[in-house]
Amino acid sequence: MANVKRRDITVRGTVYPDTVAAARALGVKTKTIREAMRTGRLDRCGLGAGAPVRVRGVTYPTARAAADDLGVTPGAIRQALCRDGHCDGVGRDRRGSAKAQPFEIAGLRYPSKSAASRALGFSRYYISEALRRDNAVMQRNIVLAAMREVARRDMARRERMAA
């Protein structure tokens, strides 16, 4: 079996002339590069335990050291590297970053789509999924549930006024 020399290997935006050059630059063996190419994980190559990691201007010797200092797992560090190419957002408090937006249907107002879904008798993400999928059947079910809720509220108000 002949040894095939692969050329122009791109790892996280950097192009290397062959597997040997890529392995040297990333501090791994050529076998590791070939295996990563075969499995489609070339973007993770060289991010192992020994690779230095830079987070918000601080260089850590390993992903584990960075994770210990930032209070996250080493997997979170590696995932950020694979996803964004940098770790600047790792370890920051992100609670509340996705603000709920008010949702209105048939004159009914809710603080969020999740609140509307639950109030209308659906699972938490039903309305979001119906809108994301642009599913006519799901959207019809939502409108019918909203109309039933409006009718129920009108009936309850009439009963209160009559009493």
N, C-alpha and C positions, 0 to 999 in steps of 0.2 A: 504494500500500500504506500503510495507516494505521499510525502509531506506537502500539503498545500499551504502556501504562504499567503495569508490574507493581508490585503492592503487597504489603506485609508479607513482606519477604525476610528469612529467618533465616540468619545466618552464624555458625557456632560458638556457638550459643546466644543471640546478640544479634539482636533483630528490628529491621529498618530499614523505614521507611514506604514507600520505593520504591528503584529502582535508583540514582538520583542520590545519595540520602542514603547508601546502602551504599557507593557508589564513593568518596564524599568521606571517609567514616569509615575506609575500608580503604586509602586512598591509591592507588586504581587508577581506570581509566576505566570509564564506564558500559558500554562495549562488552565489557570484561573481565568484568563482572558478568553480562551477558546470556549471554556465551559459557560461563561457568562454570555458569550455571543450565541451559543447554541440554545440556551434557555431564555434568551431575551432579557437578561438582567444586567446588561453592560453598564447601565446608569448607576448601579450599586457597586460596581467593581472598585476596589481600593478604598472602600469606606469601612473597612474592618476595624478590629479593636485597636490597631496600632496607628491609625491615621489621625493626625492632628485635626482639631475642629475649632473653627473660629465663630464665636457667638457675640454679637454686639461689641466688637472690638477686642474681645478677650480670647486669646488662643489657649485651648486646653490640649493636653497631650493625647487624650483619647475621648471617644464619645461617652464612655462611662464616667470619666472625670467631669466632663461638661454636665452630664445628666445629674450627677451627685450634687454639684454646685448649684444647679438651677432647680433642683427638686422635681425632676421629671425622669422618665425611663430612658435608657440608651436607645430603645426602639423609637422613641419620639424624636430624638436627635437625628437618627438615621433616616426616618421617614421625612423629616423636614428637608434634609439634604437631597433626598431623591425627588421630592415634590418641587421644591423651590430652588434648590442649589445653595441655599444658605439657611442658617438657623436663627435669624434675628427675631423671629416671632415666638420661639420656643420659650416656655416658662413664664410668659406674661399672662396676666389675668385677663381672660377673654369673656368672662361672664357678662351677659347683657349686651354683647356686641351685635347680636342679631335682634334688633328691636322688633317687637310685634307691631304690625300695622293694622289699624282698624279695618273692619270688614263690614259692609252693609249689603243687605239683601231684602227686598220687599219691604223696605221701611224699617227693618230691624237692624240695630247697630250692635256690633260686638267688638271687644277690644282686639281680637285676632281671629284668624281663620280657624285655629284650633278651638277657641272658645265657641265659635259658631258651630263647628262640627259637633262638639259635645252637646251643646244646647239643643241642636236639632235632631239629636239621637243617632249620630254617626260616630265612627271611630275618630280618633284625634286628628288624623291627617287626611280625612276623606275629601274635604273641600279643596285642600291644596293639591291633592292628587288629581281630582276631577279637572281642576283648572290647568294643571301642568300637562295632563294627557289630552286636554281638549276633548274630553269624553262627553258626548251629548246625553247619553243615558244617565250617567252620574250627575251631570248638571241638572237634568230634568228632575231627578230624585231630590236634589237640594232645593230647587224651586218649589216642588210640591211640599216638602217638609216645612219650608219657610211660610208657605201659604197656610198650611195647617196651624202653624204657630201663631200667625197673625189672627186667624179665625178664633183660636183658643183664647188669645189675649182679649179680643173684642168681646167674646162671650163672657169672659170673667169680668170685664169692666162693666158690661151691661147688667150682670147679676149684682155687682156691688152697688150700682146706681139704683137698681130696683129695690134693694133691701133697705 
